[in-house]
Every structure is written in structure tokens, then in C-alpha cells.
């Protein structure tokens, strides 16, 4: 009886093994999957078409243009002071920083230089825009991987930074505060001391996020070794900002070529990471928020007295010529190329936005990864669709 049972079991196992061999030889059809255009991990209206072999991505194609608003053409029918109201909305999370390179390019054409006090205040608000932008990324990165708590921390402390920006400019998201030759207004009374307290809150937030997110073993398992961008490949695709510094490239325009800001008068550090993966991109941005706090503290100690506006004509008419200025914005390098024919409005404006280049690498980067990693990789690249569909 036992011998017969053993024979039956062996026959059953042999049959299962034969079925398995047949199944391995059967080719499964690929699947085409649409991620977006409303997927929450895309930070805007982006559609990515991925072709799958099982759970593995074999091809990915980003489809951009769903929220194109034509900023470059709209600038041609706006006076130079009016343009800042438009470009606030390109990267809507770091709007003050959008104004700076455009204003500097116009100042170059007019051969006007903002007073020292205006330059120091510009730099402080520029870095506060970076904090307001990147703090939200640090919280949102956790959400993309299933952790809801970090984003509540981010929204909580980001409000204090926005309060300080609003206290100076009158706008939380769209300040429209820069002027050719300086700034609209000076700092309000008591603002410097209030800002010191807010910077302490942001430093505490960074410590919380480092423990809660970066130190979490699940987060590390989902990001370490995932979405690796070698330095040469990142440079070939034109990546900038934290995305390229996370691949070990020590390049930051604030240090290596800034115009009209005072970063070179401050003591601060450019952070890099050698791994080039999703975790490295998160870690570098975390350090950059801390570094921005260090810079702003130095600015608060060193703001010189004096006016915040140079002498410029009441009606701005920019002389004919061409000018290009780029700055190290929260998402990476943003540049404005202005062509003037001596009129009240620009003749042409070309915008070099960081997010467009940062997203252009996705067909190469997503090839071969698994579906759950697509979300974490997209989130780690950190792009704003207004910065692409400009």
C-alpha cells in the first residue's frame, strides 16, 4: 500500500514538473500601461506610457504638454515688470526664485545693478523659496511610498516659511516682488527676529524627517539601489540641481557662477552623494534644506543698510540686445534668454527650466525597473509640471 502511494506521489510530482516546463516555454503578451495623466506621483499633469513584460518595464515614454500655458509667448505682450507675475507660476512651489534670473537678465541689458541691501534680501528670499519647495518634497516622498505622516509634518512647518515670505512680499505663492533695479519694498519691522525662530523649526523638521523617513528600513529598501543615474548619463541628459549632485557631480551655480546674489559672500557647503539612486536624491535635498537655513542665518546677521531700489526710469524700456542668466533654482538650473528690440516688452524669451531636462531621462531610467519602483523613481526626480509645460 505504501509503495503504491509513493508511486502515485512520484507520478504527480513528475506531471507538475512537466507542466511547469511547458509554462516556461509559453510567451506571455506584453501590456501597455498608462501612468497618468492624473497619477498622484507625477506632480502635475504628466502621462507616462509604459510597456510591461509581466511586472517589468521594457519601455517608457513621457507625454508632456497637457497643461502647456505658453509663458514664453505671453511675455511678448507684457511689459517687463508685468512678466514677473507670469513666471511666478512656472514652478509654483518656488515662485520667488523664478523671478530672479529674469530680472537679472533685464538688469544686464539695462546696465543696472540692484543695491547691496536688495541683493542680500533677494538671496534670503531665494533660499526661503528653496526651503518652501523642498520641504514639501521631503514629506511627499514618504506619501509616494505609503507613509502619510511625513507630509503632515511638511505642511505644518512649511506654513511658517510661507508666513515669512508673505510678510515681506504680500504673497504666499506668487510674490511678484522683484523689480528691475531691486525690490518692491524693504523688510517689515520685526521680520528678522521672527525668521530666526522659523529657521529653528525647519532645522527640527529636518531632524524629524531624517529619523522618520531616511532612517526607516522600508524606505531604504524601496530607494537604495533603485533608479541609479551614473554621473556621465545624468550630464548627457542635462540633469541639474540635486538630481545631478546626487550622482556625485560637485556643481552648483550658486557657488560656480551666480550673478546678482550674495552666495559667494556666505560660508556654506555644496552637498553631493556618490550613489546616484532614489535615496541619494532624497538625502541630498534634505541636506540642502539645512544648508539654506545656515545661509539665511548668515544673511540675517549681515544685511547692510541702504536703499532696496536703484534709480531706474519710471517706465521701463529695455535697450536692444540679448542676455542670458541662469540660477540654481530649487528644482535645478533655470535660465532666461531675453531678446530685446528696445521696446516696453521683450521681443523673445526662451526659458530653460530644470524639470524638462530632469524628466527627459525617464525613458532610459525606467527601462528594466519593476512597476512599484516607477512611482518611487518619479517622486525622487522631483519635477513640477508647470516647470515643463511652460
Beta strands, then each sheet from edge to edge (+ up, - down):
strand 1: 31-35
strand 2: 47-53
strand 3: 56-63
strand 4: 178-179
strand 5: 182-183
strand 6: 321-329
strand 7: 332-340
strand 8: 348-352
sheet 1: 1+ 2- 3+
sheet 2: 4+ 5-
sheet 3: 6+ 7- 8+
end
